[in-house]
Amino acid sequence: MARQISIFVVDDTQETLESIKQLVALNQGFSVVGEANSAEQAFELLPQVEADVLLMDINMGGVDGIRAAEMLREQYPNLVIILMSVEQEPEYFR
C-alpha cells in the first residue's frame, strides 16, 4: 500500500479548516496531520508532526501566509508549501 501524503492546514477561519479537512478525508491518499489558526500557532505545532504538505491561507492576522512561507521554507526545505487565497490581486501571485 502506498504511503499517505500528510497535510498540515493553516487558516484563521475555522469553517475553512473544517471544509478542507472534509475534502481531504474524501481522498484515500491524503490525511490531515495537524491544523493551526495562525502562522504563529503553526510555528509551534509543525515540529510536533511529520507533514509532507503545508496548505496555508495568504491573508491572516499577525504573520501573513507569504511571510510565514518564507520563514518555514528555511526551516523545512523539503516541505511542500501551497498558499491559498480568495484574493484576485496580482500581487498575491508572486
MOCORGI-V742027 format. One record per helix or strand. SS is the DSSP state (alpha for helix, beta for strand). FROM is the first residue (numbers start at 1). LEN is the number of residues. If there is no record, write none. Layout:
SS | FROM | LEN
SS | FROM | LEN
This chain:
beta | 5 | 6
alpha | 14 | 12
beta | 30 | 7
alpha | 39 | 10
beta | 53 | 5
alpha | 65 | 11
beta | 80 | 5
alpha | 90 | 4
